[in-house]
Amino acid sequence: MSSHIHLLCKATNSFLLSDIMRDFKKFTSKKIIQTIIDEPESRKEWMLDYFEKVCSHLKREQSYKVWQDGYHA
């Protein structure tokens, strides 16, 4: 399935798993959106429109939403 990902990760030292997941999702979502914009992709407009519509109901100021909120530890 190309619509989701499974990760095995472990928080060490003073890091919290929630912080690791937050940073992972923030970094990868920015890279995914930038790659869609930069690369010649036939579905570019469709994907950007989809990611934009997904966050239209959110209270926080956000242009695109790639990941669902939360994670299942």
PDB file with one MODEL, atoms N, CA, C and O in Angstrom:
MODEL        1
ATOM      1  N   MET A   1       0.839  -1.189   0.000  1.00  0.00           N
ATOM      2  CA  MET A   1       0.000   0.000   0.000  1.00  0.00           C
ATOM      3  C   MET A   1       0.876   1.241   0.000  1.00  0.00           C
ATOM      4  O   MET A   1       1.781   1.366   0.825  1.00  0.00           O
ATOM      5  N   SER A   2       0.618   2.132  -0.897  1.00  0.00           N
ATOM      6  CA  SER A   2       1.433   3.336  -0.991  1.00  0.00           C
ATOM      7  C   SER A   2       0.853   4.508  -0.199  1.00  0.00           C
ATOM      8  O   SER A   2       1.407   5.606  -0.239  1.00  0.00           O
ATOM      9  N   SER A   3      -0.238   4.297   0.509  1.00  0.00           N
ATOM     10  CA  SER A   3      -0.879   5.411   1.209  1.00  0.00           C
ATOM     11  C   SER A   3      -0.551   5.484   2.693  1.00  0.00           C
ATOM     12  O   SER A   3      -1.091   6.337   3.397  1.00  0.00           O
ATOM     13  N   HIS A   4       0.313   4.618   3.178  1.00  0.00           N
ATOM     14  CA  HIS A   4       0.689   4.697   4.587  1.00  0.00           C
ATOM     15  C   HIS A   4       2.075   4.108   4.808  1.00  0.00           C
ATOM     16  O   HIS A   4       2.676   3.518   3.911  1.00  0.00           O
ATOM     17  N   ILE A   5       2.563   4.288   6.032  1.00  0.00           N
ATOM     18  CA  ILE A   5       3.914   3.834   6.359  1.00  0.00           C
ATOM     19  C   ILE A   5       3.894   3.232   7.763  1.00  0.00           C
ATOM     20  O   ILE A   5       3.158   3.683   8.641  1.00  0.00           O
ATOM     21  N   HIS A   6       4.712   2.209   7.950  1.00  0.00           N
ATOM     22  CA  HIS A   6       4.910   1.614   9.277  1.00  0.00           C
ATOM     23  C   HIS A   6       6.350   1.877   9.682  1.00  0.00           C
ATOM     24  O   HIS A   6       7.274   1.628   8.908  1.00  0.00           O
ATOM     25  N   LEU A   7       6.538   2.374  10.881  1.00  0.00           N
ATOM     26  CA  LEU A   7       7.872   2.648  11.389  1.00  0.00           C
ATOM     27  C   LEU A   7       8.067   1.951  12.725  1.00  0.00           C
ATOM     28  O   LEU A   7       7.142   1.861  13.532  1.00  0.00           O
ATOM     29  N   LEU A   8       9.258   1.468  12.945  1.00  0.00           N
ATOM     30  CA  LEU A   8       9.668   0.993  14.260  1.00  0.00           C
ATOM     31  C   LEU A   8      10.721   1.963  14.755  1.00  0.00           C
ATOM     32  O   LEU A   8      11.768   2.119  14.127  1.00  0.00           O
ATOM     33  N   CYS A   9      10.459   2.606  15.857  1.00  0.00           N
ATOM     34  CA  CYS A   9      11.433   3.552  16.384  1.00  0.00           C
ATOM     35  C   CYS A   9      11.417   3.514  17.900  1.00  0.00           C
ATOM     36  O   CYS A   9      10.454   3.068  18.523  1.00  0.00           O
ATOM     37  N   LYS A  10      12.496   3.988  18.468  1.00  0.00           N
ATOM     38  CA  LYS A  10      12.666   3.971  19.908  1.00  0.00           C
ATOM     39  C   LYS A  10      13.278   5.294  20.335  1.00  0.00           C
ATOM     40  O   LYS A  10      14.260   5.750  19.749  1.00  0.00           O
ATOM     41  N   ALA A  11      12.700   5.905  21.349  1.00  0.00           N
ATOM     42  CA  ALA A  11      13.237   7.145  21.891  1.00  0.00           C
ATOM     43  C   ALA A  11      14.322   6.794  22.904  1.00  0.00           C
ATOM     44  O   ALA A  11      14.144   5.904  23.735  1.00  0.00           O
ATOM     45  N   THR A  12      15.439   7.499  22.827  1.00  0.00           N
ATOM     46  CA  THR A  12      16.532   7.263  23.764  1.00  0.00           C
ATOM     47  C   THR A  12      16.916   8.569  24.449  1.00  0.00           C
ATOM     48  O   THR A  12      16.521   9.651  24.015  1.00  0.00           O
ATOM     49  N   ASN A  13      17.671   8.455  25.497  1.00  0.00           N
ATOM     50  CA  ASN A  13      18.148   9.600  26.271  1.00  0.00           C
ATOM     51  C   ASN A  13      16.969  10.430  26.762  1.00  0.00           C
ATOM     52  O   ASN A  13      16.027   9.883  27.336  1.00  0.00           O
ATOM     53  N   SER A  14      17.006  11.715  26.549  1.00  0.00           N
ATOM     54  CA  SER A  14      15.935  12.587  27.050  1.00  0.00           C
ATOM     55  C   SER A  14      14.881  12.888  25.986  1.00  0.00           C
ATOM     56  O   SER A  14      13.998  13.714  26.215  1.00  0.00           O
ATOM     57  N   PHE A  15      14.960  12.233  24.832  1.00  0.00           N
ATOM     58  CA  PHE A  15      14.004  12.463  23.760  1.00  0.00           C
ATOM     59  C   PHE A  15      12.702  11.717  24.031  1.00  0.00           C
ATOM     60  O   PHE A  15      12.714  10.596  24.541  1.00  0.00           O
ATOM     61  N   LEU A  16      11.601  12.334  23.693  1.00  0.00           N
ATOM     62  CA  LEU A  16      10.297  11.691  23.782  1.00  0.00           C
ATOM     63  C   LEU A  16       9.888  11.210  22.400  1.00  0.00           C
ATOM     64  O   LEU A  16      10.189  11.859  21.399  1.00  0.00           O
ATOM     65  N   LEU A  17       9.207  10.082  22.345  1.00  0.00           N
ATOM     66  CA  LEU A  17       8.756   9.546  21.059  1.00  0.00           C
ATOM     67  C   LEU A  17       7.848  10.546  20.349  1.00  0.00           C
ATOM     68  O   LEU A  17       7.908  10.674  19.126  1.00  0.00           O
ATOM     69  N   SER A  18       7.022  11.245  21.089  1.00  0.00           N
ATOM     70  CA  SER A  18       6.134  12.242  20.469  1.00  0.00           C
ATOM     71  C   SER A  18       6.937  13.353  19.792  1.00  0.00           C
ATOM     72  O   SER A  18       6.541  13.841  18.734  1.00  0.00           O
ATOM     73  N   ASP A  19       8.057  13.756  20.389  1.00  0.00           N
ATOM     74  CA  ASP A  19       8.903  14.783  19.778  1.00  0.00           C
ATOM     75  C   ASP A  19       9.559  14.261  18.501  1.00  0.00           C
ATOM     76  O   ASP A  19       9.665  14.979  17.507  1.00  0.00           O
ATOM     77  N   ILE A  20       9.992  13.016  18.540  1.00  0.00           N
ATOM     78  CA  ILE A  20      10.614  12.407  17.359  1.00  0.00           C
ATOM     79  C   ILE A  20       9.604  12.327  16.214  1.00  0.00           C
ATOM     80  O   ILE A  20       9.928  12.663  15.075  1.00  0.00           O
ATOM     81  N   MET A  21       8.386  11.885  16.514  1.00  0.00           N
ATOM     82  CA  MET A  21       7.360  11.769  15.482  1.00  0.00           C
ATOM     83  C   MET A  21       6.967  13.138  14.939  1.00  0.00           C
ATOM     84  O   MET A  21       6.764  13.289  13.734  1.00  0.00           O
ATOM     85  N   ARG A  22       6.858  14.138  15.813  1.00  0.00           N
ATOM     86  CA  ARG A  22       6.537  15.503  15.377  1.00  0.00           C
ATOM     87  C   ARG A  22       7.589  16.008  14.398  1.00  0.00           C
ATOM     88  O   ARG A  22       7.255  16.535  13.337  1.00  0.00           O
ATOM     89  N   ASP A  23       8.857  15.846  14.756  1.00  0.00           N
ATOM     90  CA  ASP A  23       9.942  16.326  13.899  1.00  0.00           C
ATOM     91  C   ASP A  23      10.019  15.550  12.588  1.00  0.00           C
ATOM     92  O   ASP A  23      10.273  16.128  11.532  1.00  0.00           O
ATOM     93  N   PHE A  24       9.798  14.234  12.660  1.00  0.00           N
ATOM     94  CA  PHE A  24       9.805  13.404  11.450  1.00  0.00           C
ATOM     95  C   PHE A  24       8.705  13.857  10.487  1.00  0.00           C
ATOM     96  O   PHE A  24       8.954  14.037   9.295  1.00  0.00           O
ATOM     97  N   LYS A  25       7.493  14.041  11.006  1.00  0.00           N
ATOM     98  CA  LYS A  25       6.371  14.427  10.161  1.00  0.00           C
ATOM     99  C   LYS A  25       6.560  15.835   9.584  1.00  0.00           C
ATOM    100  O   LYS A  25       6.219  16.087   8.428  1.00  0.00           O
ATOM    101  N   LYS A  26       7.097  16.737  10.384  1.00  0.00           N
ATOM    102  CA  LYS A  26       7.337  18.095   9.908  1.00  0.00           C
ATOM    103  C   LYS A  26       8.369  18.104   8.787  1.00  0.00           C
ATOM    104  O   LYS A  26       8.151  18.721   7.744  1.00  0.00           O
ATOM    105  N   PHE A  27       9.480  17.429   8.996  1.00  0.00           N
ATOM    106  CA  PHE A  27      10.550  17.394   8.004  1.00  0.00           C
ATOM    107  C   PHE A  27      10.087  16.717   6.717  1.00  0.00           C
ATOM    108  O   PHE A  27      10.265  17.264   5.628  1.00  0.00           O
ATOM    109  N   THR A  28       9.492  15.530   6.837  1.00  0.00           N
ATOM    110  CA  THR A  28       9.104  14.784   5.635  1.00  0.00           C
ATOM    111  C   THR A  28       7.967  15.461   4.878  1.00  0.00           C
ATOM    112  O   THR A  28       7.947  15.418   3.648  1.00  0.00           O
ATOM    113  N   SER A  29       7.032  16.078   5.570  1.00  0.00           N
ATOM    114  CA  SER A  29       5.941  16.744   4.851  1.00  0.00           C
ATOM    115  C   SER A  29       6.468  17.918   4.026  1.00  0.00           C
ATOM    116  O   SER A  29       6.023  18.135   2.898  1.00  0.00           O
ATOM    117  N   LYS A  30       7.412  18.672   4.584  1.00  0.00           N
ATOM    118  CA  LYS A  30       8.003  19.781   3.822  1.00  0.00           C
ATOM    119  C   LYS A  30       8.763  19.259   2.605  1.00  0.00           C
ATOM    120  O   LYS A  30       8.679  19.842   1.524  1.00  0.00           O
ATOM    121  N   LYS A  31       9.501  18.167   2.776  1.00  0.00           N
ATOM    122  CA  LYS A  31      10.254  17.586   1.660  1.00  0.00           C
ATOM    123  C   LYS A  31       9.317  17.026   0.588  1.00  0.00           C
ATOM    124  O   LYS A  31       9.575  17.185  -0.605  1.00  0.00           O
ATOM    125  N   ILE A  32       8.243  16.381   1.005  1.00  0.00           N
ATOM    126  CA  ILE A  32       7.283  15.811   0.052  1.00  0.00           C
ATOM    127  C   ILE A  32       6.650  16.916  -0.787  1.00  0.00           C
ATOM    128  O   ILE A  32       6.593  16.811  -2.012  1.00  0.00           O
ATOM    129  N   ILE A  33       6.177  17.971  -0.134  1.00  0.00           N
ATOM    130  CA  ILE A  33       5.554  19.082  -0.853  1.00  0.00           C
ATOM    131  C   ILE A  33       6.557  19.758  -1.781  1.00  0.00           C
ATOM    132  O   ILE A  33       6.231  20.065  -2.928  1.00  0.00           O
ATOM    133  N   GLN A  34       7.764  19.990  -1.299  1.00  0.00           N
ATOM    134  CA  GLN A  34       8.776  20.643  -2.130  1.00  0.00           C
ATOM    135  C   GLN A  34       9.151  19.777  -3.328  1.00  0.00           C
ATOM    136  O   GLN A  34       9.375  20.300  -4.420  1.00  0.00           O
ATOM    137  N   THR A  35       9.221  18.471  -3.139  1.00  0.00           N
ATOM    138  CA  THR A  35       9.525  17.562  -4.245  1.00  0.00           C
ATOM    139  C   THR A  35       8.411  17.573  -5.286  1.00  0.00           C
ATOM    140  O   THR A  35       8.680  17.561  -6.488  1.00  0.00           O
ATOM    141  N   ILE A  36       7.175  17.596  -4.831  1.00  0.00           N
ATOM    142  CA  ILE A  36       6.045  17.657  -5.763  1.00  0.00           C
ATOM    143  C   ILE A  36       6.122  18.941  -6.588  1.00  0.00           C
ATOM    144  O   ILE A  36       5.884  18.925  -7.795  1.00  0.00           O
ATOM    145  N   ILE A  37       6.453  20.043  -5.934  1.00  0.00           N
ATOM    146  CA  ILE A  37       6.538  21.331  -6.623  1.00  0.00           C
ATOM    147  C   ILE A  37       7.706  21.364  -7.607  1.00  0.00           C
ATOM    148  O   ILE A  37       7.565  21.861  -8.725  1.00  0.00           O
ATOM    149  N   ASP A  38       8.852  20.839  -7.194  1.00  0.00           N
ATOM    150  CA  ASP A  38      10.079  20.951  -7.995  1.00  0.00           C
ATOM    151  C   ASP A  38      10.185  19.954  -9.145  1.00  0.00           C
ATOM    152  O   ASP A  38      10.727  20.283 -10.200  1.00  0.00           O
ATOM    153  N   GLU A  39       9.683  18.764  -8.956  1.00  0.00           N
ATOM    154  CA  GLU A  39       9.863  17.703  -9.952  1.00  0.00           C
ATOM    155  C   GLU A  39       8.760  17.731 -11.010  1.00  0.00           C
ATOM    156  O   GLU A  39       7.637  18.150 -10.727  1.00  0.00           O
ATOM    157  N   PRO A  40       9.075  17.290 -12.217  1.00  0.00           N
ATOM    158  CA  PRO A  40       8.036  17.182 -13.242  1.00  0.00           C
ATOM    159  C   PRO A  40       7.119  16.001 -12.930  1.00  0.00           C
ATOM    160  O   PRO A  40       7.472  14.848 -13.179  1.00  0.00           O
ATOM    161  N   GLU A  41       5.984  16.288 -12.402  1.00  0.00           N
ATOM    162  CA  GLU A  41       5.030  15.263 -11.969  1.00  0.00           C
ATOM    163  C   GLU A  41       3.684  15.546 -12.624  1.00  0.00           C
ATOM    164  O   GLU A  41       3.148  16.647 -12.493  1.00  0.00           O
ATOM    165  N   SER A  42       3.139  14.564 -13.325  1.00  0.00           N
ATOM    166  CA  SER A  42       1.883  14.766 -14.053  1.00  0.00           C
ATOM    167  C   SER A  42       0.699  15.007 -13.120  1.00  0.00           C
ATOM    168  O   SER A  42      -0.294  15.611 -13.525  1.00  0.00           O
ATOM    169  N   ARG A  43       0.795  14.544 -11.884  1.00  0.00           N
ATOM    170  CA  ARG A  43      -0.306  14.712 -10.931  1.00  0.00           C
ATOM    171  C   ARG A  43      -0.068  15.861  -9.954  1.00  0.00           C
ATOM    172  O   ARG A  43      -0.720  15.939  -8.912  1.00  0.00           O
ATOM    173  N   LYS A  44       0.856  16.742 -10.285  1.00  0.00           N
ATOM    174  CA  LYS A  44       1.257  17.823  -9.379  1.00  0.00           C
ATOM    175  C   LYS A  44       0.058  18.636  -8.872  1.00  0.00           C
ATOM    176  O   LYS A  44      -0.121  18.785  -7.663  1.00  0.00           O
ATOM    177  N   GLU A  45      -0.754  19.157  -9.784  1.00  0.00           N
ATOM    178  CA  GLU A  45      -1.881  19.994  -9.378  1.00  0.00           C
ATOM    179  C   GLU A  45      -2.876  19.212  -8.545  1.00  0.00           C
ATOM    180  O   GLU A  45      -3.396  19.721  -7.551  1.00  0.00           O
ATOM    181  N   TRP A  46      -3.144  17.984  -8.942  1.00  0.00           N
ATOM    182  CA  TRP A  46      -4.089  17.154  -8.200  1.00  0.00           C
ATOM    183  C   TRP A  46      -3.606  16.919  -6.772  1.00  0.00           C
ATOM    184  O   TRP A  46      -4.381  17.060  -5.826  1.00  0.00           O
ATOM    185  N   MET A  47      -2.326  16.560  -6.606  1.00  0.00           N
ATOM    186  CA  MET A  47      -1.791  16.284  -5.269  1.00  0.00           C
ATOM    187  C   MET A  47      -1.765  17.544  -4.406  1.00  0.00           C
ATOM    188  O   MET A  47      -2.166  17.502  -3.243  1.00  0.00           O
ATOM    189  N   LEU A  48      -1.307  18.644  -4.951  1.00  0.00           N
ATOM    190  CA  LEU A  48      -1.259  19.879  -4.170  1.00  0.00           C
ATOM    191  C   LEU A  48      -2.661  20.330  -3.776  1.00  0.00           C
ATOM    192  O   LEU A  48      -2.871  20.777  -2.648  1.00  0.00           O
ATOM    193  N   ASP A  49      -3.621  20.218  -4.691  1.00  0.00           N
ATOM    194  CA  ASP A  49      -5.009  20.554  -4.365  1.00  0.00           C
ATOM    195  C   ASP A  49      -5.537  19.668  -3.249  1.00  0.00           C
ATOM    196  O   ASP A  49      -6.214  20.141  -2.337  1.00  0.00           O
ATOM    197  N   TYR A  50      -5.221  18.375  -3.327  1.00  0.00           N
ATOM    198  CA  TYR A  50      -5.688  17.432  -2.301  1.00  0.00           C
ATOM    199  C   TYR A  50      -5.104  17.785  -0.927  1.00  0.00           C
ATOM    200  O   TYR A  50      -5.842  17.872   0.054  1.00  0.00           O
ATOM    201  N   PHE A  51      -3.793  17.988  -0.855  1.00  0.00           N
ATOM    202  CA  PHE A  51      -3.145  18.312   0.411  1.00  0.00           C
ATOM    203  C   PHE A  51      -3.611  19.664   0.951  1.00  0.00           C
ATOM    204  O   PHE A  51      -3.619  19.880   2.162  1.00  0.00           O
ATOM    205  N   GLU A  52      -3.995  20.565   0.063  1.00  0.00           N
ATOM    206  CA  GLU A  52      -4.495  21.867   0.482  1.00  0.00           C
ATOM    207  C   GLU A  52      -5.915  21.757   1.040  1.00  0.00           C
ATOM    208  O   GLU A  52      -6.229  22.366   2.063  1.00  0.00           O
ATOM    209  N   LYS A  53      -6.764  20.988   0.376  1.00  0.00           N
ATOM    210  CA  LYS A  53      -8.147  20.817   0.837  1.00  0.00           C
ATOM    211  C   LYS A  53      -8.219  20.090   2.178  1.00  0.00           C
ATOM    212  O   LYS A  53      -9.100  20.372   2.989  1.00  0.00           O
ATOM    213  N   VAL A  54      -7.309  19.169   2.411  1.00  0.00           N
ATOM    214  CA  VAL A  54      -7.314  18.400   3.652  1.00  0.00           C
ATOM    215  C   VAL A  54      -7.127  19.310   4.863  1.00  0.00           C
ATOM    216  O   VAL A  54      -7.655  19.013   5.935  1.00  0.00           O
ATOM    217  N   CYS A  55      -6.396  20.400   4.719  1.00  0.00           N
ATOM    218  CA  CYS A  55      -6.148  21.275   5.868  1.00  0.00           C
ATOM    219  C   CYS A  55      -7.051  22.504   5.881  1.00  0.00           C
ATOM    220  O   CYS A  55      -6.858  23.387   6.716  1.00  0.00           O
ATOM    221  N   SER A  56      -8.015  22.587   4.994  1.00  0.00           N
ATOM    222  CA  SER A  56      -8.857  23.784   4.914  1.00  0.00           C
ATOM    223  C   SER A  56      -9.716  23.989   6.163  1.00  0.00           C
ATOM    224  O   SER A  56     -10.091  25.123   6.460  1.00  0.00           O
ATOM    225  N   HIS A  57     -10.033  22.936   6.893  1.00  0.00           N
ATOM    226  CA  HIS A  57     -10.879  23.056   8.087  1.00  0.00           C
ATOM    227  C   HIS A  57     -10.083  23.316   9.368  1.00  0.00           C
ATOM    228  O   HIS A  57     -10.676  23.546  10.422  1.00  0.00           O
ATOM    229  N   LEU A  58      -8.772  23.284   9.294  1.00  0.00           N
ATOM    230  CA  LEU A  58      -7.937  23.444  10.480  1.00  0.00           C
ATOM    231  C   LEU A  58      -7.914  24.887  10.960  1.00  0.00           C
ATOM    232  O   LEU A  58      -7.988  25.822  10.163  1.00  0.00           O
ATOM    233  N   LYS A  59      -7.812  25.053  12.260  1.00  0.00           N
ATOM    234  CA  LYS A  59      -7.751  26.388  12.841  1.00  0.00           C
ATOM    235  C   LYS A  59      -6.370  27.008  12.658  1.00  0.00           C
ATOM    236  O   LYS A  59      -6.250  28.221  12.485  1.00  0.00           O
ATOM    237  N   ARG A  60      -5.325  26.176  12.695  1.00  0.00           N
ATOM    238  CA  ARG A  60      -3.975  26.727  12.553  1.00  0.00           C
ATOM    239  C   ARG A  60      -3.688  27.065  11.090  1.00  0.00           C
ATOM    240  O   ARG A  60      -4.225  26.448  10.169  1.00  0.00           O
ATOM    241  N   GLU A  61      -2.839  28.049  10.911  1.00  0.00           N
ATOM    242  CA  GLU A  61      -2.468  28.492   9.558  1.00  0.00           C
ATOM    243  C   GLU A  61      -1.539  27.466   8.931  1.00  0.00           C
ATOM    244  O   GLU A  61      -0.417  27.268   9.396  1.00  0.00           O
ATOM    245  N   GLN A  62      -2.000  26.825   7.891  1.00  0.00           N
ATOM    246  CA  GLN A  62      -1.247  25.755   7.249  1.00  0.00           C
ATOM    247  C   GLN A  62      -1.677  25.678   5.793  1.00  0.00           C
ATOM    248  O   GLN A  62      -2.867  25.769   5.489  1.00  0.00           O
ATOM    249  N   SER A  63      -0.714  25.509   4.889  1.00  0.00           N
ATOM    250  CA  SER A  63      -1.026  25.464   3.464  1.00  0.00           C
ATOM    251  C   SER A  63      -1.351  24.060   2.981  1.00  0.00           C
ATOM    252  O   SER A  63      -2.263  23.871   2.176  1.00  0.00           O
ATOM    253  N   TYR A  64      -0.603  23.072   3.471  1.00  0.00           N
ATOM    254  CA  TYR A  64      -0.778  21.689   3.029  1.00  0.00           C
ATOM    255  C   TYR A  64      -0.714  20.760   4.234  1.00  0.00           C
ATOM    256  O   TYR A  64      -0.015  21.037   5.209  1.00  0.00           O
ATOM    257  N   LYS A  65      -1.451  19.655   4.157  1.00  0.00           N
ATOM    258  CA  LYS A  65      -1.420  18.651   5.214  1.00  0.00           C
ATOM    259  C   LYS A  65      -1.142  17.300   4.575  1.00  0.00           C
ATOM    260  O   LYS A  65      -1.945  16.800   3.788  1.00  0.00           O
ATOM    261  N   VAL A  66      -0.002  16.711   4.917  1.00  0.00           N
ATOM    262  CA  VAL A  66       0.419  15.429   4.350  1.00  0.00           C
ATOM    263  C   VAL A  66       0.069  14.285   5.305  1.00  0.00           C
ATOM    264  O   VAL A  66      -0.474  13.265   4.880  1.00  0.00           O
ATOM    265  N   TRP A  67       0.379  14.452   6.587  1.00  0.00           N
ATOM    266  CA  TRP A  67       0.211  13.382   7.576  1.00  0.00           C
ATOM    267  C   TRP A  67      -1.061  13.600   8.397  1.00  0.00           C
ATOM    268  O   TRP A  67      -1.490  14.734   8.610  1.00  0.00           O
ATOM    269  N   GLN A  68      -1.650  12.506   8.848  1.00  0.00           N
ATOM    270  CA  GLN A  68      -2.755  12.581   9.793  1.00  0.00           C
ATOM    271  C   GLN A  68      -2.231  13.014  11.144  1.00  0.00           C
ATOM    272  O   GLN A  68      -1.057  12.813  11.457  1.00  0.00           O
ATOM    273  N   ASP A  69      -3.104  13.611  11.947  1.00  0.00           N
ATOM    274  CA  ASP A  69      -2.713  13.981  13.303  1.00  0.00           C
ATOM    275  C   ASP A  69      -2.513  12.735  14.144  1.00  0.00           C
ATOM    276  O   ASP A  69      -3.175  11.716  13.948  1.00  0.00           O
ATOM    277  N   GLY A  70      -1.586  12.840  15.085  1.00  0.00           N
ATOM    278  CA  GLY A  70      -1.348  11.758  16.037  1.00  0.00           C
ATOM    279  C   GLY A  70      -0.532  10.621  15.458  1.00  0.00           C
ATOM    280  O   GLY A  70      -0.119  10.638  14.299  1.00  0.00           O
ATOM    281  N   TYR A  71      -0.319   9.652  16.296  1.00  0.00           N
ATOM    282  CA  TYR A  71       0.378   8.424  15.918  1.00  0.00           C
ATOM    283  C   TYR A  71      -0.024   7.349  16.938  1.00  0.00           C
ATOM    284  O   TYR A  71      -0.491   7.665  18.032  1.00  0.00           O
ATOM    285  N   HIS A  72       0.158   6.121  16.579  1.00  0.00           N
ATOM    286  CA  HIS A  72      -0.218   5.016  17.462  1.00  0.00           C
ATOM    287  C   HIS A  72       1.042   4.355  17.976  1.00  0.00           C
ATOM    288  O   HIS A  72       1.670   3.556  17.281  1.00  0.00           O
ATOM    289  N   ALA A  73       1.402   4.693  19.193  1.00  0.00           N
ATOM    290  CA  ALA A  73       2.633   4.151  19.785  1.00  0.00           C
ATOM    291  C   ALA A  73       2.461   2.674  20.099  1.00  0.00           C
ATOM    292  O   ALA A  73       3.386   2.037  20.603  1.00  0.00           O
TER     293      ALA A  73
ENDMDL
END
